[in-house]
């Protein structure tokens, strides 16, 4: 059939011939106030095309003209009726620009090559289990009642840059659980009003949400739900440079571009609602940079059990709710002190990381405060994890500082005798991490004893034997009771006996704590 069916309008007949030629059929007026698909929809009749005409061309269209490849390339049309392509096999290339659809597009369980819809107004897209051999592009489209891509399989790239997506009656804007994208998924500067859900999704390349605005349907709902997602390269949750977007007709992001230079005009990712990346796998990195998380009470940025070689967490302002890193497994942790919420709003139970790579100075005291603000009650594992990472980076002094803080925190959990003994060990040798304190205490005890006995020389034990008196040496022999320095044979008076007992007792206590500290140092070695 080389002629359009009877009853087609002249506009539709022109589209028939353009389809055979593989040419763009452009109905735009090139007046921006008229061509605005989101504006008033009282378009002239000469731009109307019935949805059934599009379906006829795609499913039972004419043969291509000699030497041509048939394709549906339509711009500036008002498509009336619902476009019903569910279960269809579509062999033709589809590219629609600046079209407005009266009713939804239904492509559930359809098979297609490449589908490109740019700057189109579509009430709703139903495309669950859609399978494409090529790309699916919906850049700058407006979908006021959301879209469904559940279990869809995209053969190459999924492009959603600058799309505006509203929610359905259940508050879901993009329902794409089980979505598979063989290469990249770009959703930069997307504006979503409702939940964006890609649970158990599989992205073969990178996944970018830079500059996105995500707003949950209700304050207590998720705005982003990526539980169990797998990303074969890098996940970007961050800002987007304004250059290349503002005032530009491009639909593409800046790819694998460099971080935003300080002071450059940019738009951060803004999330209003809970964010869930539980059990996510990011083969290259998860980059959370220049992002704002506006979380209501009880909501969290959940990174529980994620796995990635690198987590970059460098927000300009900390999230307003909780950040959960429980049982996450990270290679490099890149962060800065200003990015993390405090006052117990970080969860770190079972959180492991191999090395710390702060992007600005992050002192060990700040690290300890970061750690302790996350712990509701004493847990030894986070301290050990931090000390191990510092030691792996060659920062042994900082690692000892962390372990010292661990013992101080543990002391508050002990019964009274344990707390008292802990205070002694802390004051004496800092639990073995301040060995210089023992020497100072020993010197102080010896000086007190020497000063006392220089003024109170004891009587000899035997009246006919009077050894040479040496007060400093005598005091030293009592402070070091296991060492015999020789000055025996003296009988202190009643007060002197108490002084001797005090010197011996302090010597034994200091010796015990020194041995405990030395044991810990040997174990660390």
ABEGO torsion letter per residue (X at the ends): XABBBBGBBAAAAAAAAAAAAGBBBBABAGBAAAABAABBABBBAAABBBAAAAAAAAAABBBBBBGBBBBBBBBGBBBBEBBBABGBBBABBBBBBGBBBABBBBABGBBBBBBBBBGBBBABBBABGBBBABBBBABGBBBAAEBBABGBBBABBBBABGBBBBBBAAGBABBABGBBBABBBBABGBBBBEBBBABGBBBABBBBABGBBBBBABAABBABBABGBBBABBBBBBBBBABGABGBABABBAEABBBBBBGBBBBBBBBBEBBBABGBBBAABBBBBGBBBBBBBGBBBBABGBBBABBBBBBABBBABBBBABGBBBBBBBBBAAABBBGGABBABGBBBABBBBABBBBAAAAAAAAAAABABBBAAAAAAAAAAAAAAGBAAAAAAAAAAAAAAAAAABBAAAAAAAAAAAAAAGGGABAAAAAAAAAAAAAAAAAAAAABBBBBABAABBBBBBAAAAAAAAABAABBAGBBGBBBBAAAAAAAAAAAAAAAAAAAAAAAAAAAAAAAX
